[in-house]
């Protein structure tokens, strides 16, 4: 695994699959964070068939701190694993390409991480459907909506080719932590729509099961 570089506080990992309609919005939000911390953004294109990769390449011209990796289509779990292997930050965050974060997302979760000496910090989020908020709650139980100390991932990776793989790891990760904290602010938004990455995870999962059945 890539070692912590001693300078980067956070690596934000964004798995992308056919995310052309959303990825520039999220990139802008992540690049314009109001924070004192040093962070990098790792976009992992998981075999998109639209122009997602072209848009991600253009982001590299915006400035430092952005990394772009392409791989064959394997699902979000594999894309997150690639990001973990490349991350140099002391903490790691996962954000889905079609979701949104506030401009204080990094500042507030990392403040809590360092002040509380926490291994995991989660925040509250609001779920949107067609742009309208229909639910607000804490992000416990999901891999997004917070940060994780990189040491947690020494022996943990996401399962590849399974449905809801991002629901499995939070429970595994929690068992390896000594301190977890919650930021009560709403710092991210989960967008629900028919093009969600989840549909691609299901397709990959079906393919994997068919190979072994």
C-alpha positions in Angstrom: 0.0 0.0 0.0 1.0 3.6 -0.6 2.4 5.0 2.7 1.1 8.1 4.4 3.2 11.0 3.0 3.3 12.9 6.4 1.7 16.0 4.9 -1.7 15.2 3.4 -4.4 15.2 5.9 -7.1 13.6 3.8 -7.6 11.5 0.6 -11.1 11.8 -0.9 -11.9 8.8 -3.1 -14.6 9.2 -5.7 -15.6 6.1 -7.7 -17.2 7.1 -11.1 -19.2 5.2 -13.6 -21.1 7.1 -16.3 -21.1 10.1 -14.1 -20.9 12.8 -16.8 -24.0 14.6 -15.6 -22.7 15.0 -12.0 -18.9 14.7 -11.7 -18.1 18.3 -12.5 -20.5 19.6 -9.9 -18.9 17.4 -7.2 -15.4 18.2 -8.4 -16.2 21.9 -8.0 -17.5 21.4 -4.5 -14.5 19.3 -3.4 -12.0 21.7 -4.9 -13.5 24.7 -3.3 -13.5 23.5 0.3 -13.0 26.1 3.0 -10.4 24.4 5.0 -7.0 24.7 6.5 -6.2 21.1 5.8 -4.2 19.6 2.9 -6.2 17.1 0.9 -6.1 15.2 -2.4 -9.0 14.0 -4.6 -8.7 10.7 -6.3 -11.2 10.1 -9.1 -11.4 6.4 -10.2 -13.2 5.9 -13.5 -14.6 2.3 -13.4 -14.9 1.7 -17.1 -17.4 4.4 -18.0 -19.0 4.2 -21.5 -19.9 7.9 -21.6 -17.6 11.0 -21.5 -16.9 10.8 -17.8 -13.2 10.0 -18.4 -12.9 13.0 -20.7 -14.3 15.4 -18.2 -12.1 13.9 -15.4 -9.0 14.5 -17.6 -9.9 18.1 -18.0 -10.1 18.5 -14.2 -6.4 17.8 -14.0 -5.8 21.2 -15.6 -7.6 23.0 -12.7 -4.6 22.6 -10.3 -2.8 20.3 -8.0 -4.4 17.8 -5.6 -6.4 15.9 -8.2 -5.6 12.4 -9.4 -7.4 10.5 -12.1 -7.2 6.7 -12.6 -9.0 4.5 -15.2 -9.7 0.8 -14.8 -11.9 -1.8 -16.4 -15.4 -2.0 -15.1 -15.5 -4.0 -11.8 -18.0 -2.0 -9.7 -17.7 0.6 -7.0 -16.1 -1.7 -4.5 -13.1 -2.3 -6.8 -12.9 1.4 -7.6 -12.8 2.3 -3.9 -10.1 -0.3 -3.4 -8.0 1.2 -6.1 -8.3 4.6 -4.4 -7.3 3.2 -1.0 -4.2 1.7 -2.5 -3.2 5.0 -4.0 -4.2 7.3 -1.1 -1.4 9.2 0.8 -3.6 11.0 3.3 -3.7 10.3 7.0 -7.5 10.0 6.8 -9.7 8.7 3.9 -13.1 9.8 2.8 -15.4 8.2 0.2 -17.9 10.3 -1.8 -20.1 9.0 -4.6 -19.8 10.9 -7.8 -23.5 11.9 -8.0 -23.6 13.2 -4.4 -22.9 16.7 -3.0 -20.8 18.0 -0.1 -20.9 21.4 1.6 -18.0 23.7 1.5 -17.2 22.9 5.2 -17.3 19.1 4.9 -13.6 18.6 5.1 -13.0 21.2 7.7 -15.6 20.0 10.2 -15.0 16.3 9.9 -11.2 16.7 10.2 -11.6 19.1 13.1 -13.5 16.4 14.9 -11.0 13.7 13.9 -8.0 15.6 15.3 -9.7 17.2 18.3 -11.2 13.9 19.4 -8.3 11.7 18.2 -11.0 9.7 16.5 -10.5 6.8 14.1 -13.9 7.4 12.4 -15.9 10.6 12.2 -19.4 10.7 10.7 -21.7 13.6 9.9 -25.4 14.0 9.2 -26.7 14.0 5.7 -29.9 14.8 3.8 -31.3 12.6 1.1 -32.7 14.3 -2.1 -35.1 13.1 -4.7 -35.5 15.3 -7.8 -33.7 18.0 -5.9 -36.0 18.0 -2.9 -34.9 16.8 0.6 -37.1 14.0 1.9 -34.9 12.6 4.8 -32.2 13.8 7.1 -30.3 11.5 9.4 -26.8 10.4 10.6 -24.6 8.6 8.1 -23.8 5.6 10.4 -24.0 2.4 8.5 -22.8 3.9 5.2 -19.2 4.2 4.0 -19.7 7.8 2.8 -20.5 10.7 5.0 -17.3 10.9 7.1 -13.7 10.1 7.3 -11.6 7.0 8.4 -8.1 6.8 9.6 -5.9 5.1 7.0 -4.7 2.5 9.6 -8.1 0.9 9.6 -7.6 -0.2 6.0 -4.4 -2.1 6.6 -6.3 -5.4 6.4 -9.6 -4.4 5.0 -10.9 -3.9 1.5 -14.3 -3.7 -0.1 -15.8 -6.9 -1.5 -16.0 -6.9 -5.3 -19.1 -7.9 -7.3 -21.7 -7.8 -4.5 -24.8 -5.7 -3.9 -24.6 -3.1 -1.2 -20.9 -3.7 -0.6 -20.6 -0.3 1.0 -23.0 -1.4 3.8 -20.7 -4.2 4.8 -17.5 -2.4 5.6 -18.7 0.1 8.1 -19.5 -2.7 10.5 -16.1 -4.3 9.9 -14.3 -1.0 10.3 -16.1 -0.1 13.5 -14.8 -3.3 15.2 -11.2 -2.1 14.7 -11.6 1.4 16.1 -11.1 2.8 19.6 -12.8 6.2 19.1 -15.6 7.3 16.9 -17.1 10.8 16.7 -20.2 12.5 15.2 -20.5 15.9 13.6 -24.1 17.0 14.0 -24.0 19.3 11.0 -25.5 18.3 7.7 -22.4 18.2 5.5 -23.4 16.0 2.5 -26.4 15.2 0.3 -27.3 11.8 -1.1 -29.1 12.1 -4.4 -31.5 9.4 -5.4 -32.2 8.8 -9.1 -32.5 6.0 -11.6 -28.9 6.5 -12.8 -27.3 5.9 -9.4 -24.1 4.0 -9.2 -26.0 1.3 -7.4 -27.5 0.1 -10.7 -24.0 -0.6 -12.0 -23.1 -2.5 -8.8 -26.1 -4.7 -9.3 -25.1 -5.4 -12.9 -21.6 -6.3 -11.9 -22.9 -8.4 -9.1 -25.1 -10.4 -11.4 -22.2 -11.0 -13.7 -20.0 -12.3 -10.9 -22.7 -14.6 -9.5 -23.3 -16.0 -13.0 -19.6 -16.9 -13.3 -19.7 -19.0 -10.1 -23.2 -20.5 -10.4 
